[in-house]
Amino acid sequence: MNLQLLGVNHRTAPVDVRERLAIPESKLPQALQQLMTLPGVNEALILSTCNRVEIVAHTANGSTDLRHFLKQYFEVDPTPYEPHLYEFRQDDAVRHVFRVASSLDSMVVGEPQILGQVKEAYATARAAGTVQSYLDLLLTRAFAVAKRVRTETAVGSSSVSVASVAVELAGKIFGSLEGKHVCIVGAGKMSELAARHLVAQGAGPVFVANRTYERACALAERFGGQAIKFDKLYDHCERADVVITSTGAPVTIFKREHGARFLAKRRNRPMFFIDLAVPRDVDPEMSKLDGIFVYDIDDLQEAVSSHVESRKKEAEHAESIIQTEVERFHARLQTLHVVPTIVSLQDQFETIRQAELDRVRGRLGKLTPEQEMAVEALTHGIVNKIMHTPIRSLKSAAAGPEMTTIIETFRKIFDLREKPPASLEAQDAPQDLKKGQGN
C-alpha cells in the first residue's frame, strides 16, 4: 500500500500557521473532492482540529506531491509553510496515524477527544466516497489500536484534556472559580467539556451563545444556564468572568475594542478568555489590555507539561504497543498481494471438482440427499487438503523478498488466470484484516 501523510501540528507550527491551513468541518467534503483530483490519489482523508491539519492519502505510486493540494485549495504558495510541514510514508505514516488515534501525539497525552475527532474525519471521508478499501483498513485498525492502548496502559487513566487544563489555569488566575460567571461561545464538544469542568469547580451561572440558537438552548439547559442569541453576544458578554470560545468562525469575533468596552462596563474587573478555536476567535491584541487575560491553544502547552511528564512511563508502554501493531499491520497488508493468486487457485480447483462430479454423476445413479452430502463432503475435503500446503506456502512467502517471483511461479504451475486488482478488496485477507474493528 502506497500511503502518504502530510501535515502540521502544535509541535511543528504555531497557531497563526495552523489557523491559515485549518479547514472547517462544513467544507471538508469539498476539500476531499478537490484532493482526489490530484494525479495519483486513490483515497484520501483530512483531519483538521485545533492542534493539527493532516492529509492522509493512498496513492498510485507513493510519490504524489500533496503540497499541490495546499496550493490549489488555499490558493497560497506552500513554500513559506515548508519548515512547519512533516511528511510520512508507508510504515511511518501508519505509525503516525496509530499514534494520533491513541492520543500519543496530542498536546495532553492520553486526552480522549482526539479519537472522536479521527472517527468524525473518517466518517466524513467515507460519506464523501474518498475512503474505500486501503484507508478503511488503516483507520479501522487505528481505532482498534487506540482501544488497546487505552485498555492495556494507564495513559488515559485521569480525565485530562486541553479544556480541563485551561480551566485549571483559570482557577490559578482567579484563585477560586466559585461563583464566577461563565459565557460559552460555540456549543461544540470542546466548549461543553470546558464548561463541565468550570461548573465542577463551582463556577456559575452559565450563559451560552451559538449561531444556532436551538443548540445554545440545549447546552444551556444541561448546566442550568441561559441561552443568548448570537447577535446579542456583545450585550451580555461583559457579565462573564470567564469566556470560553470555540467556534468555526473564519475571522476573530472578539477584537480589542470589544475588550475595552467590556472592561469599562465591568469597571475594570478582570476577564479571562479561553480561546480553544482554530482559527482563533480572540484577537491577540485583546491581551494587551490591563485586566484581560487571553489564552489560546498554544499558550496552554506550558500548562500541560506536568501532565505529560506524569504519563511518560505509560506513554513508553503505549509506544511499544504501537510498534507491534505497525509490524502486524505491515504483515497483514503483505498478504493482500497473494489474495488474487489464492482465489484463482481456489476457483481452479473448484472448477475441476465440479467438472469431475458432473462427469461421473451419471454412473453413480440417483443418490439420496445423504449420499449427495457425503460425496460433496468427500470431494471438498480432498480439494482442501491438496490446496492446504500451496496456500500456506503463499502466505508464508507474502512478507518475503521473493514474493513476486513465487506468485508468478504459482501462476505458471497451476495455469492461473489473472484477477483484476479490485479483487483485493473483497477476498479472504481483507476479511481477516477487518477483525477487531469495533472500538
C-alpha positions, 0 to 999 in steps of 0.5 A: 500500500502506497500511503502518504501523510502530510501535515502540521501540528502544535509541535511543528507550527504555531497557531497563526500557521495552523489557523491559515491551513485549518479547514472547517468541518462544513467544507471538508467534503469539498476539500476531499473532492478537490484532493482526489483530483490530484494525479495519483490519489486513490483515497484520501482523508483530512483531519483538521482540529485545533492542534493539527491539519493532516492529509492522509492519502493512498496513492498510485505510486507513493510519490504524489506531491500533496503540497499541490493540494495546499496550493490549489485549495488555499490558493497560497504558495506552500513554500513559506509553510515548508519548515512547519510541514512533516511528511510520512510514508508507508510504515511511518505514516501508519505509525503516525496515524496509530499514534494520533488515534491513541492520543500519543501525539496530542498536546495532553497525552492520553486526552480522549477527544482526539479519537472522536475527532479521527472517527468524525474525519473518517466518517466524513471521508467515507460519506464523501466516497474518498475512503474505500478499501486501503484507508478503511483498513488503516483507520479501522485498525487505528481505532482498534489500536487506540482501544488497546492502548487505552485498555492495556496502559494507564495513559488515559487513566485521569480525565485530562484534556486541553479544556480541563487544563485551561480551566485549571489555569483559570482557577490559578488566575482567579484563585477560586472559580466559585461563583464566577460567571461563565459565557460559552461561545460555540456549543461544540464538544470542546466548549461543553467539556470546558464548561463541565469542568468550570461548573465542577469547580463551582463556577456559575451561572452559565450563559451560552451563545451559538449561531444556532440558537436551538443548540445554545438552548440545549447546552444551556439547559444541561448546566442550568444556564441561559441561552443568548442569541448570537447577535446579542453576544456583545450585550451580555458578554461583559457579565462573564468572568470567564469566556470560553470560545470555540467556534468555526468562525473564519475571522476573530469575533472578539477584537480589542475594542470589544475588550475595552468596552467590556472592561469599562462596563465591568469597571475594570474587573478582570476577564479571562478568555479561553480561546480553544478555536482554530482559527482563533476567535480572540484577537491577540491584541485583546491581551494587551489590555490591563485586566484581560487575560487571553489564552489560546491553544498554544499558550496552554502547552506550558500548562500541560507539561506536568501532565505529560511528564506524569504519563511518560512511563505509560506513554513508553508502554503505549509506544511499544504497543504501537510498534507491534501493531505497525509490524502486524499491520505491515504483515497483514497488508503483505498478504493482500498481494497473494489474495488474487493468486489464492482465489484463482487457485481456489476457483481452479480447483473448484472448477475441476471438482465440479467438472469431475462430479458432473462427469461421473454423476451419471454412473453413480445413479440417483443418490439420496440427499445423504449420499449427495452430502457425503460425496460433496463432503468427500470431494471438498475435503480432498480439494482442501487438503491438496490446496492446504500446503500451496496456500500456506506456502503463499502466505508464508512467502507474502512478507518475503523478498521473493514474493513476486517471483513465487506468485508468478511461479504459482501462476505458471504451475497451476495455469492461473488466470489473472484477477483484476486488482479490485479483487483485493478488496473483497477476498479472504485477507481483507476479511481477516484484516477487518477483525477487531474493528469495533472500538 
